[in-house]
């Protein structure tokens, strides 16, 4: 079943559908309101009309997302949610809400940026409440008991994903790079009742990974293009861990069982790894990368960065320099969504892997 077929099947069951732009948002609140979030990252289409509404230097995630709306391919959705991930997504929200006039409700979620303190936690807790109140006006009242159940389910899923990451790092996960990220990315549109069993099934399968040449760490926003993952599979390279915005950077640390589900969600947000879109310092991201490299045994880092992704590009030079000081090779790829993986890029990746293989 395709992504769209799944979403439409849920809509027939009476479930509301919400288009959500990347990346951090309290999906448990949506689940509790019988709303299925459909994340909009990299729809498979070429931007043709969106450029008339955006600057030429806007990243392709924003361009593709706006194009999806302009082409009417989101008409079956009931609403949109725009987290304040970056200025480009926030500006796109203004374009859609104020100028294009989307004929459906648009919700906004503002999460605090680092450094964090008591005021940041209070602000985030207030944002959760405000979002829940706003959504309740369209989708009905929020049952606190159901919310607590969904928060617990989110914690369970986080535990399963962390277990899968650990299995992969020690070579006990019999999934290719392509299949691993396909499984992880299903959470971008599946209800937890459908996603959790898939994760549980995979976590129970202790399979020895196929013989691989070298483990690496993949960093950036998306693991796309899939061509890169397929190339790494063909080269027998294991992505032993990642520092991806839609990957490990969204992993929460399952913590204490708070009586108030909003407090649990607040704790979860501040437990997530450092990220450029949350204003984390380069020093924290550097230390996080070093930790992932140490625990996964990765021998090099590939930064797969979407062109014009300002939050990421601000960090890359310093992160590369820190890796170089530690003697850890790195490679930076500047990519566009839905434009394929050029032969030149493939050659660069192959040469990089050869270097790691000989070291």
Buried (B, 14 or more C-beta within 10 A) or exposed (E): EEBEEBBEEBBEEEBBBBBBBBBBBBBBBBBBBBBBBBBBBBBEBEBEEBEEBBEEEBBBBBBBBBBBBBBEEBEEBBBBBBBBBBEBBBBBBEBBBEEBEBEBBBBBBBBBEBEBEEEBBEBBBEBBEBBBEBBEEBBEEBEEEBBBBBBBBBBBBBBBBBBBBBBBBEBBBBBBBBBBBBBBBBBBBBBBEBBBEBBEEBBEEEEEBEEBBBBBBBBBBBBBBBBBBBBBBEBEBBBBBBBBBBBBBBBBBBEEEBEEBBBBBBBBBBEBBBBBBBBBBBEBBBEBBBEBBEBBBBBBBBBBBBBBBBBBBEBBEBBBEBBEEEEBBBBBBBBBBBEEBEEEBBEBBBEBBEBBBEE
